[in-house]
Amino acid sequence: MFFFNNYFYFITIILQAICVIHCIRRGRQNSWILIIIFLPIIGCIAYIFTEMSAGRELQNLQSGVGSVLNPGGSIRKLEKNLKFSDTFNNRVALADAYLASGHTEKAIDLYESSLTGNFTENEHVLSQLVIAYYKTKRYADIIPVAQKIYNLPQFARSTAHIYYAMALEKTGNIESAEKEFIKMKSKFSNFEPRYQYALLLVRTGRKDEARQLLTEMTSEAAHLSPRERRSNSNWLALAKEELKKIQG
């Protein structure tokens, strides 16, 4: 039963990710994203049959789930698709697969070459580039890319925002980095940026503030739903470890 529950949860997350990415790329209404996030199963099913009901779209969905089980096979298929038809969607789909599988330099090449014509300011590509640049320690390159999407409402709670704040610190802009982390500092959520902010406080010699922040994070775990605890378990565990270091 435990295995089944975890597997079911894992598949739900995959479906949510596929539906949200599809929603963003197609420019669907933000209300769909909220429905998908807060009503995972019902929201995904409704979105699939309302917005992805065409045969080709459903094939793409099946391919996305299958890629989790066989990522190498998925990449080869996406490479063939791009070779056959060099379109923006095929290029970005392959870049996303490269990034997820650790082929970051290949992903960067495709993302950068995709930013042409009507897609110069594409939010998804720019967000993915921020992440890819950070993974390859190209911190200075992150700043101008992130600033292009900074004013979009979805950027505020995105992974790209976290990496942007971290890149600001890496490039010596400590004050600006702290301002960004403070914007993401909300209780019972945003555990990753709050953990990264605590590390910044430690690195700048403000251990008392870091201790307070980490204590708040760990104490909130008891008030989270089982699903929320699972999704944030890594950051909560890291917060506990860091808190022990500070107190020790």
C-alpha positions in Angstrom: 0.0 0.0 0.0 2.8 2.4 0.8 4.5 1.7 -2.6 1.1 2.3 -4.3 0.5 5.6 -2.6 3.9 6.9 -3.4 3.7 5.7 -7.0 0.2 7.3 -7.4 1.6 10.6 -5.9 4.5 10.5 -8.3 2.3 10.0 -11.3 0.0 12.8 -10.2 3.0 15.2 -10.0 4.1 14.2 -13.5 0.6 14.8 -14.9 0.5 18.2 -13.2 3.9 19.2 -14.6 2.9 18.1 -18.1 -0.4 20.0 -18.0 1.1 23.1 -16.5 4.0 23.2 -19.1 1.4 22.6 -21.9 -0.7 25.4 -20.5 2.2 27.9 -20.4 3.4 27.0 -23.9 -0.1 27.4 -25.4 -0.8 30.6 -23.5 -3.8 29.3 -21.7 -5.5 31.2 -19.0 -3.8 31.3 -15.6 -7.0 30.0 -14.0 -6.2 26.6 -15.6 -2.9 26.5 -13.8 -4.6 27.2 -10.4 -7.1 24.4 -11.1 -4.4 21.9 -12.0 -2.3 22.8 -8.9 -5.1 22.8 -6.3 -7.3 20.1 -7.8 -4.6 17.7 -9.1 -6.6 14.7 -10.4 -9.8 16.5 -11.4 -7.9 19.5 -12.7 -5.5 17.4 -14.9 -8.4 15.3 -16.3 -10.4 18.4 -17.1 -7.5 20.0 -18.8 -6.5 17.0 -20.8 -10.0 16.5 -22.2 -10.7 20.2 -22.6 -7.4 21.4 -24.0 -5.5 18.3 -25.1 -8.3 16.2 -26.5 -6.8 16.1 -30.0 -5.1 12.8 -30.8 -1.6 14.3 -31.3 -1.9 16.1 -27.9 -2.9 12.9 -26.1 0.0 11.1 -27.7 2.3 13.8 -26.4 0.9 13.3 -22.9 1.5 9.5 -23.1 5.0 10.2 -24.3 5.7 12.6 -21.4 4.6 10.0 -18.8 6.6 7.3 -20.6 9.7 9.4 -20.6 9.9 9.1 -16.8 10.1 5.3 -17.2 12.5 5.4 -20.2 14.2 8.8 -20.4 16.9 7.6 -22.9 14.3 6.3 -25.3 12.3 9.6 -25.0 15.4 11.7 -25.8 16.2 9.6 -28.9 12.6 10.0 -30.0 12.7 13.8 -29.4 16.0 14.0 -31.3 14.4 12.2 -34.3 11.4 14.6 -34.1 13.7 17.6 -34.2 15.8 16.2 -37.1 12.6 15.6 -39.0 11.0 18.9 -38.2 13.0 21.7 -36.7 10.2 23.7 -35.0 10.2 25.7 -31.8 8.1 23.1 -29.9 10.4 20.2 -31.0 13.5 22.2 -30.1 12.2 23.2 -26.6 10.9 19.7 -25.9 14.3 18.2 -26.6 16.0 20.9 -24.5 13.7 20.2 -21.6 14.5 16.5 -21.8 18.3 17.3 -22.0 18.0 19.5 -18.9 16.1 17.0 -16.9 18.6 14.2 -17.8 21.7 16.2 -16.9 22.8 17.1 -20.5 22.8 20.8 -19.5 25.1 22.2 -22.2 23.1 20.6 -24.9 19.9 22.0 -23.4 21.5 25.5 -23.3 22.4 25.4 -26.9 18.8 24.5 -27.9 17.2 27.1 -25.6 19.5 29.9 -26.8 18.9 29.0 -30.5 15.1 28.9 -29.8 15.0 32.6 -28.8 14.3 34.0 -32.2 11.5 35.7 -34.0 8.2 35.6 -32.1 9.8 33.5 -29.4 12.5 36.0 -28.4 10.8 36.6 -25.0 9.3 33.2 -24.5 8.8 32.8 -20.7 9.3 29.1 -20.5 12.6 29.1 -22.4 14.0 32.0 -20.4 13.0 30.4 -17.1 14.7 27.2 -18.2 17.8 29.1 -19.3 18.0 30.6 -15.8 18.1 27.1 -14.3 20.5 25.7 -16.9 22.9 28.7 -16.5 22.9 28.2 -12.7 23.7 24.5 -13.1 26.7 25.4 -15.2 27.8 28.2 -12.9 27.1 30.9 -15.5 25.8 33.2 -12.7 26.4 36.5 -14.5 24.4 35.3 -17.5 21.4 34.7 -15.3 20.8 38.3 -14.3 19.8 39.8 -17.7 17.7 36.7 -18.7 15.8 36.7 -15.4 15.1 40.4 -15.6 13.3 39.9 -18.9 10.6 37.8 -17.1 10.9 39.4 -13.7 7.7 41.4 -13.9 5.5 38.4 -14.9 3.3 37.4 -12.0 4.3 33.7 -12.2 8.0 34.5 -11.8 7.5 35.5 -8.1 6.9 31.9 -7.0 9.1 30.1 -9.6 12.2 28.1 -9.5 13.8 30.7 -11.8 13.2 33.4 -9.1 15.1 31.3 -6.6 18.1 30.8 -8.9 18.0 34.5 -9.8 18.3 35.4 -6.1 21.2 32.9 -5.7 22.9 34.2 -8.8 22.7 37.8 -7.3 24.6 36.6 -4.3 27.1 34.7 -6.4 27.9 37.8 -8.4 28.4 39.9 -5.2 25.0 41.6 -5.1 24.3 40.5 -1.5 21.8 43.2 -0.7 19.8 42.6 -3.9 19.9 38.9 -3.3 18.5 39.3 0.2 15.6 41.5 -1.1 14.6 38.8 -3.5 14.7 36.1 -0.8 12.6 38.3 1.5 10.0 38.5 -1.3 9.7 34.7 -1.2 9.7 34.5 2.6 6.2 33.3 3.4 5.2 30.9 6.2 4.0 27.3 5.4 5.4 27.5 1.9 8.4 28.5 -0.2 10.7 26.2 1.8 13.4 26.0 -0.8 14.0 29.8 -1.1 13.7 30.2 2.7 16.4 27.5 3.2 18.6 29.2 0.6 18.0 32.5 2.4 19.1 30.9 5.7 22.3 29.8 4.1 22.9 33.3 2.8 22.4 34.6 6.4 24.9 32.1 7.7 27.5 33.0 5.0 27.1 36.7 5.9 27.7 36.0 9.6 24.0 36.5 10.7 23.6 33.1 12.4 21.0 34.3 14.9 18.7 35.3 12.1 19.4 32.1 10.2 18.6 30.1 13.4 15.3 31.9 13.8 14.3 31.3 10.1 15.3 27.6 10.2 13.4 27.1 13.5 10.3 28.6 11.9 10.6 26.3 8.9 11.1 23.1 10.9 8.3 23.9 13.4 5.8 24.4 10.5 6.3 20.8 9.3 3.8 19.5 11.9 1.1 21.8 10.5 1.5 20.7 6.9 -0.7 18.2 5.1 0.9 14.8 4.3 1.2 15.8 0.7 2.9 19.1 1.5 5.3 17.4 3.9 6.3 14.9 1.1 6.8 17.6 -1.5 8.9 19.7 0.9 10.6 16.8 2.8 14.0 17.5 1.2 14.1 21.1 2.2 12.8 20.4 5.7 15.5 17.8 6.2 18.2 20.2 5.0 16.8 22.9 7.3 17.1 20.5 10.3 20.6 19.6 9.4 21.7 23.2 9.1 19.9 24.1 12.3 22.0 21.4 14.1 25.2 22.9 12.7 24.4 26.3 13.9 23.3 25.2 17.3 26.3 22.9 17.7 
